[in-house]
């Protein structure tokens, strides 16, 4: 047997596989540590999803896009949860504010009623005295009631109410309600008052019910 017969055959592929890669400048073998780092996302995907092994570049790009969208979906879900929490806190704050406002309004109304009643108590006392005196001396009843009327108007004035609809006053449909029109020397003049009206600034509280004149 010759030396050529004893030497095993070495293929070109085996030779290329066992031949180290040489650096172009130094001529020294290049190791894996010397090679530049590359993006290992594809390797991670192949490790996590073995079925993706061997995908082409186009498919890999689509997978990258899908993974990015999934990551964005997670961020949006967290933002959505945060917004829901903030909205719940805002709704609770508004409910507390509405409750406090209702309590404040109720308290203010109660105080207003109490003050109005307190202001009218002396009027009741005067009316009670007028009725008592009128029972003994009827002639004194009318002056007593007129005095009570005057005190009531004073109380109303203190509350911000202004009387409207007096005889001789010009008729104004904003404040007055005409129940009847009668002939007279002038147009739109109140000649008789059935019910006195009241206003508070520019707001009508109760219209005066009156009779108005009209020239023939």
RONUNU-902948 format. One record per residue: residue in one letter; x, y, z of N, C-alpha, C in turn. Coordinates in steps of 0.05 Angstrom, whole numbers, padded with zeros to 5 digits, always signed. Layout:
AXYZXYZXYZ ...
END
This chain:
X+00017-00024+00000+00000+00000+00000+00018+00025+00000 X+00011+00044-00018+00027+00068-00020+00018+00088+00000 X+00035+00110+00003+00027+00132+00021+00002+00146+00013 X-00002+00147-00014-00027+00160-00023-00051+00144-00015 X-00048+00117-00015-00071+00100-00008-00078+00102+00022 X-00056+00107+00040-00061+00108+00069-00072+00135+00078 X-00070+00156+00062-00079+00183+00070-00109+00185+00063 X-00126+00192+00084-00155+00194+00078-00160+00218+00060 X-00182+00215+00045-00190+00236+00027-00201+00260+00043 X-00192+00284+00035-00202+00308+00047-00216+00324+00026 X-00242+00329+00030-00257+00344+00010-00251+00373+00012 X-00259+00388-00009-00255+00417-00010-00271+00431+00012 X-00295+00420+00017-00312+00432+00038-00299+00430+00065 X-00289+00406+00072-00276+00402+00098-00252+00420+00100 X-00237+00423+00078-00213+00440+00079-00221+00468+00084 X-00242+00478+00071-00251+00506+00075-00261+00510+00103 X-00274+00489+00114-00285+00492+00141-00263+00494+00162 X-00242+00478+00158-00220+00477+00178-00200+00500+00174 X-00202+00515+00152-00183+00536+00146-00192+00561+00160 X-00175+00572+00178-00184+00597+00193-00185+00621+00174 X-00202+00640+00182-00204+00665+00168-00181+00683+00176 X-00167+00694+00157-00144+00711+00163-00151+00740+00159 X-00140+00757+00177-00143+00785+00175-00128+00796+00151 X-00142+00814+00135-00130+00823+00111-00105+00840+00116 X-00103+00854+00138-00080+00871+00143-00057+00856+00157 X-00064+00842+00179-00043+00829+00195-00037+00801+00186 X-00056+00788+00172-00051+00760+00164-00056+00741+00186 X-00065+00750+00210-00070+00733+00233-00099+00722+00232 X-00103+00698+00244-00130+00686+00244-00149+00705+00259 X-00174+00706+00249-00195+00722+00261-00213+00704+00277 X-00218+00710+00303-00236+00694+00320-00263+00707+00321 X-00283+00693+00334-00310+00703+00336-00311+00729+00352 X-00293+00732+00371-00293+00756+00388-00286+00780+00372 X-00270+00776+00350-00261+00798+00334-00282+00807+00314 X-00302+00791+00309-00323+00798+00290-00341+00819+00302 X-00352+00838+00285-00370+00859+00296-00396+00848+00305 X-00408+00860+00327-00433+00851+00337-00455+00858+00317 X-00475+00841+00314-00498+00845+00296-00523+00843+00312 X-00544+00853+00301-00570+00853+00314-00579+00824+00317 X-00584+00816+00342-00591+00788+00348-00621+00785+00351 X-00637+00804+00341-00666+00802+00343-00677+00777+00329 X-00666+00772+00305-00675+00748+00290-00669+00723+00306 X-00645+00722+00318-00638+00698+00334-00657+00695+00358 X-00664+00717+00371-00683+00716+00393-00710+00706+00384 X-00719+00717+00360-00745+00708+00350-00744+00678+00343 X-00722+00669+00331-00720+00641+00324-00719+00623+00349 X-00707+00634+00371-00707+00619+00396-00734+00617+00409 X-00749+00640+00408-00775+00641+00420-00796+00627+00403 X-00793+00631+00376-00812+00619+00357-00797+00602+00338 X-00792+00576+00344-00775+00559+00327-00786+00557+00298 X-00812+00560+00295-00823+00557+00268-00815+00579+00249 X-00803+00601+00259-00794+00623+00242-00767+00619+00231 X-00754+00597+00238-00727+00592+00228-00726+00590+00198 X-00708+00605+00186-00705+00603+00157-00723+00622+00141 X-00736+00641+00155-00753+00660+00141-00737+00678+00123 X-00749+00688+00102-00734+00707+00085-00735+00735+00097 X-00720+00753+00085-00717+00780+00096-00743+00795+00097 X-00761+00792+00077-00787+00805+00076-00805+00796+00099 X-00805+00770+00103-00822+00760+00125-00811+00769+00152 X-00785+00770+00154-00773+00779+00179-00780+00808+00185 X-00781+00824+00164-00789+00852+00168-00817+00854+00177 X-00835+00837+00166-00863+00838+00174-00866+00830+00203 X-00850+00810+00212-00851+00801+00240-00841+00824+00258 X-00820+00837+00250-00810+00860+00266-00831+00881+00269 X-00846+00887+00247-00867+00907+00248-00890+00899+00267 X-00897+00873+00266-00918+00862+00284-00909+00864+00313 X-00884+00857+00318-00874+00859+00346-00874+00887+00356 X-00867+00907+00338-00867+00935+00346-00896+00944+00353 X-00915+00934+00336-00943+00942+00341-00953+00929+00368 X-00945+00905+00373-00953+00892+00398-00942+00908+00422 X-00916+00917+00420-00905+00933+00441-00920+00959+00445 X-00928+00972+00422-00943+00997+00424-00971+00992+00436 X-00983+00969+00430-01009+00962+00441-01007+00960+00471 X-00985+00949+00481-00982+00947+00511-00980+00975+00523 X-00965+00993+00509-00963+01020+00520-00990+01034+00520 X-01005+01030+00498-01031+01043+00497-01050+01032+00518 X-01048+01006+00524-01065+00995+00545-01058+01007+00572 X-01032+01011+00577-01024+01023+00602-01035+01052+00604 X-01032+01067+00582-01042+01095+00581-01072+01095+00585 X-01086+01076+00573-01115+01074+00576-01123+01069+00604 X-01109+01051+00617-01114+01045+00646-01110+01070+00663 X-01088+01085+00657-01082+01109+00672-01104+01130+00668 X-01114+01133+00643-01135+01152+00638-01161+01144+00652 X-01167+01118+00652-01191+01109+00666-01189+01115+00696 X-01166+01112+00707-01163+01118+00736-01166+01148+00741 X-01154+01164+00724-01157+01194+00727-01186+01202+00723 X-01200+01190+00704-01228+01197+00700-01245+01189+00724 X-01239+01166+00736-01254+01158+00760-01250+01177+00783 X-01224+01186+00786-01219+01205+00808-01233+01232+00802 X-01233+01240+00777-01246+01266+00770-01276+01264+00775 X-01288+01241+00768-01317+01237+00773-01323+01238+00803 X-01306+01226+00819-01310+01226+00848-01307+01255+00859 X-01287+01270+00849-01284+01298+00858-01308+01314+00850 X-01318+01310+00826-01342+01326+00817-01366+01319+00834 X-01369+01294+00840-01392+01286+00857-01391+01298+00884 X-01367+01299+00896-01363+01312+00922-01369+01342+00920 X-01359+01355+00898-01364+01383+00894-01394+01389+00891 X-01408+01372+00876-01437+01376+00872-01452+01373+00899 X-01443+01353+00914-01457+01349+00940-01452+01373+00959 X-01427+01383+00959-01421+01406+00977-01437+01431+00967 X-01439+01434+00941-01454+01457+00930-01483+01455+00938 X-01495+01431+00936-01523+01428+00944-01527+01434+00973 X-01508+01425+00989-01510+01431+01018-01508+01461+01024 X-01489+01474+01009-01486+01503+01013-01511+01518+01004 X-01524+01510+00982-01548+01523+00972-01571+01519+00993 X-01573+01494+01002-01594+01489+01022-01590+01505+01047 X-01565+01507+01056-01559+01523+01080-01565+01553+01075 X-01558+01563+01051-01564+01591+01045-01594+01596+01044 X-01609+01577+01032-01638+01580+01031-01650+01580+01059 X-01640+01563+01076-01650+01562+01103-01644+01588+01118 X-01621+01599+01114-01614+01624+01127-01632+01647+01116 X-01637+01647+01090-01654+01668+01078-01682+01666+01089 X-01693+01642+01091-01720+01639+01102-01721+01648+01131 X-01700+01641+01146-01700+01648+01174-01699+01679+01177 X-01683+01692+01161-01681+01721+01163-01707+01735+01154 X-01720+01724+01133-01746+01736+01124-01767+01732+01146 X-01768+01708+01158-01788+01704+01179-01782+01722+01203 X-01757+01725+01210-01750+01742+01232-01758+01771+01227 X-01755+01780+01201-01763+01808+01195-01793+01812+01196 X-01808+01790+01190-01837+01792+01190-01850+01788+01217 X-01835+01779+01236-01847+01774+01263-01858+01800+01275 X-01844+01823+01274-01855+01847+01285-01881+01855+01271 X-01883+01849+01245-01908+01855+01230-01931+01839+01241 X-01925+01814+01247-01946+01797+01259-01955+01808+01286 X-01935+01817+01301-01942+01829+01327-01960+01853+01324 X-01954+01871+01305-01970+01895+01300-01998+01887+01291 X-02000+01867+01274-02026+01859+01264-02043+01847+01287 X-02029+01832+01305-02043+01821+01327-02055+01843+01346 X-02039+01863+01350-02048+01886+01366-02071+01901+01353 X-02069+01904+01326-02090+01919+01312-02116+01904+01313 X-02115+01877+01311-02140+01861+01312-02151+01863+01340 X-02134+01862+01360-02144+01863+01388-02157+01890+01393 X-02144+01912+01384-02156+01938+01388-02181+01942+01371 X-02182+01931+01347-02205+01933+01330-02229+01918+01341 X-02224+01897+01355-02246+01882+01367-02260+01899+01388 X-02245+01915+01403-02256+01932+01424-02267+01958+01412 X-02252+01969+01393-02260+01994+01380-02256+01991+01350 X-02276+01983+01335-02274+01978+01306-02263+02002+01291 X-02268+02026+01300-02258+02050+01285-02228+02050+01284 X-02214+02038+01303-02185+02038+01303-02173+02015+01286 X-02189+01998+01275-02179+01975+01261-02166+01983+01235 X-02179+02001+01220-02168+02009+01194-02142+02023+01197 X-02139+02043+01214-02113+02056+01218-02091+02036+01227 X-02099+02017+01243-02080+01997+01252-02070+01979+01229 X-02089+01971+01212-02081+01954+01189-02064+01969+01169 X-02071+01995+01166-02055+02012+01148-02026+02014+01158 X-02023+02016+01185-01996+02017+01196-01982+01991+01192 X-01996+01969+01193-01984+01942+01188-01975+01941+01159 X-01992+01950+01140-01984+01950+01112-01958+01966+01107 X-01957+01989+01120-01933+02005+01117-01908+01991+01127 X-01911+01977+01150-01888+01962+01161-01880+01939+01143 X-01900+01926+01131-01893+01903+01112-01877+01913+01088 X-01886+01936+01077-01871+01947+01054-01843+01955+01062 X-01839+01964+01087-01812+01971+01097-01795+01946+01099 X-01807+01924+01108-01793+01898+01110-01785+01889+01082 X-01804+01890+01063-01799+01882+01035-01776+01898+01023 X-01776+01924+01029-01755+01941+01019-01728+01933+01030 X-01728+01925+01055-01703+01916+01067-01693+01890+01055 X-01711+01874+01044-01704+01849+01031-01697+01853+01001 X-01699+01878+00992-01692+01883+00964-01716+01884+00945 X-01740+01883+00956-01764+01884+00939-01774+01912+00936 X-01783+01918+00912-01793+01945+00906-01822+01942+00896 X-01841+01957+00908-01869+01955+00900-01872+01969+00872 X-01890+01958+00856-01896+01969+00830-01926+01965+00824 X-01937+01984+00809-01965+01982+00802-01983+02000+00819 X-01975+02025+00823-01991+02043+00839-02008+02060+00821 X-02030+02071+00832-02048+02088+00817-02033+02112+00807 X-02038+02120+00781-02025+02142+00769-01998+02135+00756 X-01989+02111+00760-01964+02102+00748-01969+02094+00719 X-01950+02098+00701-01953+02090+00673-01953+02059+00671 X-01970+02049+00654-01973+02020+00651-01948+02010+00636 X-01936+01988+00646-01913+01976+00634-01918+01945+00634 X-01922+01933+00611-01928+01904+00610-01905+01887+00621 X-01881+01898+00625-01860+01883+00637-01865+01878+00666 X-01879+01896+00679-01884+01894+00708-01914+01892+00715 X-01931+01900+00697-01960+01901+00703-01976+01883+00685 X-01998+01874+00697-02018+01857+00682-02044+01872+00681 X-02053+01879+00658-02078+01894+00655-02102+01875+00656 X-02119+01878+00676-02143+01862+00678-02166+01875+00664 X-02165+01901+00660-02188+01915+00647-02178+01942+00636 X-02190+01950+00614-02184+01976+00602-02209+01993+00603 X-02207+02017+00613-02230+02035+00616-02224+02062+00603 X-02244+02076+00594-02240+02103+00582-02226+02122+00602 X-02209+02139+00592-02195+02158+00609-02184+02181+00593 X-02172+02200+00608-02161+02223+00595-02134+02218+00581 X-02120+02196+00590-02094+02190+00579-02093+02160+00572 X-02074+02153+00555-02070+02125+00548-02051+02112+00568 X-02056+02087+00574-02037+02070+00589-02029+02083+00616 X-02049+02090+00632-02045+02100+00659-02060+02082+00678 X-02047+02073+00699-02061+02056+00719-02080+02073+00735 X-02106+02065+00734-02126+02080+00748-02137+02065+00773 X-02131+02039+00774-02140+02023+00797-02121+01999+00800 X-02116+01992+00825-02098+01970+00830-02113+01948+00845 X-02114+01924+00833-02127+01902+00846-02106+01887+00864 X-02081+01886+00855-02061+01871+00870-02034+01885+00865 X-02020+01893+00886-01995+01906+00884-01974+01886+00874 X-01956+01896+00856-01935+01879+00845-01908+01885+00859 X-01889+01867+00855-01863+01871+00867-01841+01862+00847 X-01819+01876+00848-01796+01870+00831-01771+01871+00848 X-01751+01857+00840-01725+01857+00853-01704+01864+00832 X-01697+01889+00831-01679+01898+00810-01692+01895+00783 X-01679+01881+00765-01691+01876+00738-01707+01850+00736 X-01712+01838+00759-01727+01812+00759-01755+01817+00771 X-01775+01807+00756-01802+01809+00766-01808+01787+00786 X-01818+01795+00809-01825+01776+00830-01855+01769+00827 X-01872+01790+00824-01900+01786+00820-01911+01810+00805 X-01926+01806+00783-01936+01829+00768-01960+01842+00783 X-01962+01868+00779-01985+01882+00791-02009+01878+00773 X-02032+01872+00785-02057+01868+00770-02073+01894+00772 X-02076+01907+00749-02086+01934+00749-02108+01939+00727 X-02121+01962+00730-02140+01972+00709-02126+01996+00696 X-02127+01996+00669-02112+02016+00653-02132+02033+00637 X-02125+02059+00635-02142+02078+00620-02134+02078+00591 X-02154+02086+00574-02149+02088+00546-02167+02111+00535 X-02155+02130+00521-02171+02152+00510-02189+02142+00488 X-02213+02153+00486-02233+02145+00466-02224+02156+00439 
END
